[in-house]
Amino acid sequence: MNKIKLGIICEGKAHPDKRVPFTPQQCTEIQQKYPHVEVIIEPSPYRCFTDAEYDALDLRLSKDLSECAILMGVKEVPIEQLIANKKYLFFSHTIKKQAHNKRLLQAILQKNIQLIDYECLKDKNGNRILGFGYYAGIVGTYNGLLTYGKKYNLFSLKPAHLCHDKDELETELKKVKLPALKILITGGGRVASGSLEILNLLNIKKVSVEEYKNQTFKEAVFCQLHPQDYNIPLNGLQWDHEDFIAHPQNYESTFHLYTKQTDLYIACHFWDAKAPVFFHKQDIDSPDFKIAVIADISCDIKGPIPTTTRASTIEDPIYDINRKTFLEENAFSSLDNITVMAVDNLPCELPRDSSNGFGNDLLNKILPHLVVEDTDKIIEHASITLKGKLTSAFTYLNDYVQ
């Protein structure tokens, strides 16, 4: 089998991402499992795994990756750092015609690069194979609890990004002492699974939708909602999940049934822009609107949750929205305000753990197709560009790049 050199690039985007596609241990595992593959690491001062950790496992470090046929990173590669005639894997953020990355895709075409976007890697059933959503759910829920505890002076948690790893974050959770509040989660995918892990670690009781709406409790409880729990068809017919996915504009929201019951809301859902919003600006000044803290992990700006007026940052994750003026105020300015946590890159707060989880999926589910044989055409279908042109599945981007 032909020798393949696979390079792990240094993240070059401003405010470099600390995550990596493969941990040092995973790089070693690749070389053991695929003897024809050599992994070469570009040195980086930013990674959550240091150069020394790679070097300790006898992995080769080199500032020049031009000998590598395959180059892998996490975020977009700066145009000036692209090497022509290579095969790149990273999150390109181009498939929705994102304006800020138009020049990047143009350069990739000009440099005859095969771009394989992680977001486009799908199994036979069309399901995404890779993602960091699980860790977004873990960190976002932790941040939501941190925010609630700080707002009401109940407990103080170390920010997630200052924890060495998930083990330290879980140790911090032992400080959490919650009153009899109601916590609401929307969503059922990877993000929600991460959120549920945190709530279960705290032994918070899960209750049914009907119990949540109609009962009071002497302890903290949470309820998980799926789309059928807060949307109904406009035509008065019974719920049809497939129809909702295809025609969400034909439904209306019943989310108001929960805003009068909820203290802490954790948003983990996927939202279609044609679907109804959850509530409106004018709703939050109602005496019935009880939500005090919103951890918006989904973070759709101008989306279903109007209090998410902007994405916040890891360094400054929280802001308040005044119920009467709907203007943003400093975090914890008033107990009457709605306090929002809307960080849009949450997995970066636990880079070692999120990298490990991502790398495991990449190693086991993608690498065989990349370095042996693409039997299920997983790589082919995820390739946005090839031989200087857009592939057939992505020709809709022609007007974008021209």
C-alpha positions as CSV (number, residue, x, y, z in Angstrom):
1,M,0.0,0.0,0.0
2,N,1.3,3.5,-0.9
3,K,2.7,5.5,1.9
4,I,0.5,8.4,3.1
5,K,1.7,11.4,5.1
6,L,-1.0,13.0,7.1
7,G,-0.4,16.5,8.6
8,I,-2.0,18.0,11.7
9,I,-1.9,21.8,11.0
10,C,-1.5,24.6,13.5
11,E,-4.7,26.5,13.8
12,G,-4.1,29.8,12.1
13,K,-7.3,31.7,12.5
14,A,-7.3,34.8,14.8
15,H,-8.0,33.7,18.4
16,P,-6.8,30.2,17.5
17,D,-8.9,27.2,18.4
18,K,-7.2,25.0,21.1
19,R,-8.9,21.8,19.8
20,V,-7.2,19.3,17.6
21,P,-8.5,16.6,15.2
22,F,-6.4,14.0,16.9
23,T,-4.8,13.7,20.3
24,P,-1.2,12.5,20.7
25,Q,-2.5,9.0,21.7
26,Q,-4.8,8.8,18.7
27,C,-1.9,9.8,16.4
28,T,0.1,6.9,17.7
29,E,-3.0,4.6,17.3
30,I,-3.3,5.7,13.7
31,Q,0.3,4.7,12.9
32,Q,-0.1,1.4,14.6
33,K,-3.4,0.6,12.9
34,Y,-2.3,1.9,9.5
35,P,1.5,1.3,9.1
36,H,1.4,3.0,5.7
37,V,0.3,6.3,7.3
38,E,2.8,8.7,9.0
39,V,1.3,11.5,11.1
40,I,3.3,14.7,11.2
41,I,2.5,17.5,13.6
42,E,2.9,21.2,12.8
43,P,4.2,22.8,16.1
44,S,1.7,25.1,17.8
45,P,1.8,27.3,21.0
46,Y,-2.0,27.2,21.2
47,R,-3.1,23.6,21.3
48,C,-4.6,22.1,24.4
49,F,-2.2,19.2,23.8
50,T,1.4,20.6,23.8
51,D,4.1,19.9,21.3
52,A,5.9,18.1,24.1
53,E,3.0,15.7,24.5
54,Y,3.2,14.7,20.9
55,D,7.0,14.5,21.0
56,A,6.8,12.2,24.1
57,L,5.1,9.6,21.9
58,D,7.8,9.9,19.3
59,L,5.5,11.7,16.8
60,R,7.3,13.7,14.3
61,L,7.0,17.5,14.5
62,S,7.7,19.7,11.5
63,K,7.1,23.4,10.5
64,D,6.9,22.3,6.9
65,L,3.9,20.1,6.0
66,S,4.3,20.4,2.2
67,E,5.3,16.7,2.0
68,C,1.9,15.7,3.4
69,A,-0.9,14.7,1.0
70,I,-3.6,15.1,3.6
71,L,-3.9,18.1,6.0
72,M,-6.3,18.2,8.9
73,G,-7.3,21.0,11.2
74,V,-10.5,22.2,13.0
75,K,-11.4,25.7,11.9
76,E,-11.0,27.5,8.6
77,V,-7.5,27.7,7.3
78,P,-6.3,31.3,6.5
79,I,-5.9,31.8,2.7
80,E,-2.3,32.6,2.9
81,Q,-1.6,29.3,4.7
82,L,-3.3,27.0,2.2
83,I,-0.9,24.7,0.3
84,A,-1.9,24.0,-3.3
85,N,-2.8,20.5,-4.6
86,K,-3.5,19.0,-1.2
87,K,-6.5,17.2,0.4
88,Y,-7.8,19.3,3.4
89,L,-10.3,18.4,6.1
90,F,-11.7,21.1,8.4
91,F,-15.0,23.0,9.1
92,S,-15.1,25.4,6.2
93,H,-18.4,27.2,7.0
94,T,-19.0,27.8,3.3
95,I,-21.9,25.4,2.5
96,K,-24.5,28.0,3.6
97,K,-22.8,30.7,1.5
98,Q,-21.4,32.4,4.5
99,A,-20.2,35.8,3.2
100,H,-17.1,35.9,5.3
101,N,-15.7,32.7,3.8
102,K,-16.4,33.4,0.1
103,R,-12.7,34.3,-0.6
104,L,-11.6,31.1,1.2
105,L,-13.6,28.9,-1.1
106,Q,-12.4,30.9,-4.1
107,A,-8.8,30.3,-3.1
108,I,-9.4,26.6,-2.5
109,L,-10.7,26.3,-6.1
110,Q,-7.8,28.3,-7.5
111,K,-5.2,26.2,-5.6
112,N,-6.7,22.9,-6.8
113,I,-7.4,21.7,-3.3
114,Q,-9.8,18.9,-2.4
115,L,-11.9,20.3,0.5
116,I,-13.6,17.7,2.7
117,D,-15.8,19.4,5.2
118,Y,-16.4,17.6,8.5
119,E,-20.0,18.9,8.5
120,C,-20.7,17.1,5.3
121,L,-19.4,13.7,6.4
122,K,-22.6,11.5,6.6
123,D,-23.5,7.9,6.9
124,K,-25.6,5.8,4.5
125,N,-28.8,7.2,6.1
126,G,-27.7,10.8,5.7
127,N,-26.9,11.4,9.4
128,R,-23.9,13.5,10.3
129,I,-21.0,11.4,11.6
130,L,-18.9,14.1,13.3
131,G,-19.6,17.0,15.6
132,F,-18.9,18.7,18.9
133,G,-22.5,19.0,20.0
134,Y,-22.2,16.7,22.9
135,Y,-19.6,18.9,24.6
136,A,-21.6,22.0,23.7
137,G,-24.4,20.5,25.8
138,I,-22.1,19.6,28.7
139,V,-20.4,23.1,28.9
140,G,-23.6,25.0,28.1
141,T,-25.5,23.4,30.9
142,Y,-22.6,23.8,33.3
143,N,-22.6,27.5,32.3
144,G,-26.3,27.8,32.8
145,L,-26.0,26.4,36.3
146,L,-23.0,28.7,37.0
147,T,-25.1,31.7,35.8
148,Y,-28.1,30.8,38.0
149,G,-25.9,30.3,41.0
150,K,-24.2,33.6,40.5
151,K,-27.4,35.5,39.9
152,Y,-29.0,34.4,43.2
153,N,-25.7,34.1,45.2
154,L,-26.3,30.4,45.8
155,F,-22.9,29.0,44.8
156,S,-19.8,29.9,42.8
157,L,-18.4,27.7,40.1
158,K,-15.0,28.0,38.3
159,P,-15.6,28.9,34.6
160,A,-15.5,25.8,32.4
161,H,-12.6,27.1,30.4
162,L,-10.5,27.3,33.5
163,C,-11.1,23.6,34.3
164,H,-8.3,21.4,33.1
165,D,-10.7,18.8,31.8
166,K,-14.2,17.3,32.3
167,D,-13.1,15.5,35.5
168,E,-12.3,18.9,37.1
169,L,-15.6,20.3,35.8
170,E,-17.5,17.4,37.4
171,T,-15.7,18.1,40.7
172,E,-16.8,21.7,40.6
173,L,-20.4,20.5,40.2
174,K,-20.3,19.2,43.8
175,K,-20.7,22.8,44.9
176,V,-24.1,23.1,43.3
177,K,-27.0,23.3,45.7
178,L,-30.2,24.1,44.0
179,P,-33.5,25.2,45.5
180,A,-36.9,23.9,44.3
181,L,-36.7,25.3,40.8
182,K,-37.9,24.0,37.4
183,I,-35.4,23.5,34.6
184,L,-36.6,23.2,31.0
185,I,-34.6,21.6,28.1
186,T,-35.6,21.7,24.4
187,G,-34.0,19.3,22.0
188,G,-33.1,15.6,21.7
189,G,-29.9,15.3,19.8
190,R,-26.2,15.3,20.8
191,V,-26.4,18.7,22.5
192,A,-29.3,17.5,24.6
193,S,-27.5,14.3,25.5
194,G,-24.6,16.4,26.9
195,S,-27.0,18.5,28.9
196,L,-28.8,15.5,30.3
197,E,-25.5,14.1,31.5
198,I,-24.8,17.1,33.6
199,L,-28.3,17.2,35.1
200,N,-28.2,13.5,35.8
201,L,-24.8,13.9,37.6
202,L,-26.6,16.3,39.9
203,N,-29.3,13.8,40.5
204,I,-32.0,16.3,39.4
205,K,-35.3,14.5,39.0
206,K,-36.8,14.3,35.5
207,V,-40.5,14.8,35.3
208,S,-43.1,14.4,32.5
209,V,-44.5,17.2,30.4
210,E,-47.8,17.1,32.3
211,E,-46.2,16.9,35.7
212,Y,-44.0,19.9,34.8
213,K,-47.0,22.0,33.6
214,N,-49.4,21.1,36.4
215,Q,-47.5,20.3,39.6
216,T,-45.2,22.0,42.1
217,F,-42.2,20.3,43.6
218,K,-40.2,20.5,46.8
219,E,-37.0,19.8,44.9
220,A,-35.3,20.9,41.7
221,V,-36.7,19.1,38.6
222,F,-36.3,19.2,34.9
223,C,-38.4,18.4,31.9
224,Q,-37.2,17.7,28.3
225,L,-39.3,18.9,25.4
226,H,-39.4,17.6,21.9
227,P,-41.0,19.6,19.0
228,Q,-44.4,17.9,19.5
229,D,-44.5,19.2,23.0
230,Y,-44.5,22.9,22.1
231,N,-45.8,23.0,18.5
232,I,-49.3,22.3,17.1
233,P,-50.6,22.1,13.6
234,L,-52.5,25.2,12.4
235,N,-55.0,23.0,10.6
236,G,-56.1,21.4,13.9
237,L,-55.0,17.9,12.8
238,Q,-52.9,15.6,14.9
239,W,-49.1,16.0,15.2
240,D,-47.1,14.6,12.2
241,H,-43.4,14.7,12.8
242,E,-42.4,14.3,9.2
243,D,-44.8,17.0,8.1
244,F,-43.4,19.3,10.8
245,I,-39.9,18.8,9.4
246,A,-41.0,19.4,5.8
247,H,-43.5,22.3,6.5
248,P,-42.7,23.9,9.9
249,Q,-44.4,27.1,8.8
250,N,-47.7,25.3,9.1
251,Y,-47.4,25.0,12.9
252,E,-47.8,27.4,15.8
253,S,-45.9,27.5,19.1
254,T,-47.4,26.6,22.4
255,F,-44.1,27.4,24.3
256,H,-46.0,29.9,26.4
257,L,-47.4,27.0,28.4
258,Y,-43.9,26.5,29.8
259,T,-42.7,30.1,30.3
260,K,-45.0,30.5,33.3
261,Q,-43.4,27.4,34.9
262,T,-39.7,27.7,34.1
263,D,-36.9,29.2,36.2
264,L,-33.9,28.1,34.1
265,Y,-34.2,27.3,30.4
266,I,-31.5,25.4,28.5
267,A,-31.9,25.5,24.7
268,C,-30.4,22.5,23.0
269,H,-32.7,22.2,19.9
270,F,-32.2,22.5,16.2
271,W,-34.5,25.3,14.8
272,D,-35.6,25.8,11.2
273,A,-36.0,29.5,10.2
274,K,-39.4,28.7,8.8
275,A,-40.6,27.3,12.2
276,P,-42.5,29.4,14.7
277,V,-40.5,31.3,17.3
278,F,-40.8,30.2,20.9
279,F,-41.9,33.6,22.3
280,H,-41.8,37.3,21.4
281,K,-40.2,40.4,22.9
282,Q,-43.5,41.6,24.3
283,D,-44.0,38.4,26.2
284,I,-41.1,38.8,28.6
285,D,-42.7,41.7,30.4
286,S,-45.7,39.7,31.3
287,P,-46.2,38.7,35.0
288,D,-46.7,35.1,33.8
289,F,-43.2,35.0,32.2
290,K,-41.1,33.4,34.9
291,I,-37.9,32.4,33.1
292,A,-35.0,34.2,34.9
293,V,-31.9,32.5,33.2
294,I,-31.6,31.3,29.7
295,A,-28.6,29.1,28.6
296,D,-29.0,29.3,24.8
297,I,-26.7,26.6,23.6
298,S,-28.4,26.6,20.2
299,C,-27.6,30.3,19.9
300,D,-29.7,31.3,16.9
301,I,-29.4,35.1,16.6
302,K,-32.7,36.6,15.5
303,G,-34.1,33.1,16.0
304,P,-36.8,31.5,18.2
305,I,-35.5,33.1,21.5
306,P,-35.6,36.9,21.1
307,T,-33.6,37.5,24.3
308,T,-30.5,36.1,22.5
309,T,-29.7,39.4,20.9
310,R,-26.0,38.4,20.2
311,A,-23.5,35.6,20.7
312,S,-21.4,36.1,23.8
313,T,-17.8,35.0,24.3
314,I,-16.0,32.5,26.5
315,E,-14.2,35.4,28.3
316,D,-17.5,37.4,28.7
317,P,-20.3,34.8,28.5
318,I,-23.3,36.5,30.2
319,Y,-25.5,39.5,29.7
320,D,-28.8,40.8,30.9
321,I,-31.9,41.8,29.0
322,N,-34.2,44.3,30.6
323,R,-37.8,43.0,30.6
324,K,-39.4,46.4,30.0
325,T,-37.0,48.1,27.6
326,F,-35.6,45.0,26.0
327,L,-32.2,46.6,26.1
328,E,-29.0,44.8,27.0
329,E,-27.6,45.6,30.4
330,N,-24.5,44.3,32.3
331,A,-24.8,40.8,33.7
332,F,-26.6,40.6,37.0
333,S,-27.6,44.3,36.9
334,S,-31.1,43.4,38.3
335,L,-32.8,40.3,39.6
336,D,-35.8,41.3,37.5
337,N,-33.7,41.1,34.3
338,I,-33.5,38.0,32.1
339,T,-29.9,36.7,32.3
340,V,-28.6,35.2,29.1
341,M,-25.6,32.9,28.4
342,A,-25.2,32.6,24.7
343,V,-21.6,31.5,24.0
344,D,-21.4,30.1,20.4
345,N,-18.2,28.0,20.7
346,L,-18.8,26.1,23.9
347,P,-16.8,23.0,23.1
348,C,-13.7,25.2,23.1
349,E,-14.0,25.5,26.9
350,L,-13.2,21.8,27.3
351,P,-10.8,21.4,24.4
352,R,-9.0,18.2,25.6
353,D,-12.1,16.2,26.1
354,S,-14.0,17.5,23.1
355,S,-10.9,16.8,20.9
356,N,-10.7,13.3,22.3
357,G,-14.3,12.5,21.5
358,F,-14.1,14.1,18.0
359,G,-10.9,12.3,17.3
360,N,-12.3,8.9,18.3
361,D,-15.2,9.3,15.8
362,L,-12.8,10.5,13.1
363,L,-10.4,7.6,13.7
364,N,-13.0,4.9,13.8
365,K,-15.6,6.1,11.3
366,I,-13.8,8.3,8.8
367,L,-10.1,7.4,8.6
368,P,-10.6,4.0,7.0
369,H,-12.4,5.7,4.1
370,L,-9.7,8.4,3.9
371,V,-6.5,6.3,4.0
372,V,-7.6,2.8,2.8
373,E,-10.7,2.8,0.5
374,D,-13.8,5.0,0.3
375,T,-16.2,2.1,0.0
376,D,-19.3,4.0,1.0
377,K,-18.2,7.1,-0.8
378,I,-18.3,9.0,2.5
379,I,-15.3,11.1,1.5
380,E,-16.5,11.6,-2.1
381,H,-19.9,12.9,-0.9
382,A,-18.3,15.3,1.6
383,S,-15.9,16.8,-0.9
384,I,-17.0,20.3,-1.8
385,T,-14.2,20.8,-4.3
386,L,-12.1,18.5,-6.5
387,K,-9.7,19.2,-9.3
388,G,-10.3,22.9,-9.2
389,K,-14.1,22.7,-9.5
390,L,-17.2,22.4,-7.2
391,T,-18.4,18.8,-7.0
392,S,-21.9,18.0,-8.3
393,A,-23.6,18.1,-4.9
394,F,-22.2,21.6,-4.3
395,T,-22.7,23.3,-7.7
396,Y,-25.4,25.4,-6.0
397,L,-22.4,27.4,-4.6
398,N,-21.4,28.5,-8.2
399,D,-23.0,32.0,-7.8
400,Y,-21.4,32.3,-4.4
401,V,-17.8,31.7,-5.6
402,Q,-18.3,33.7,-8.9
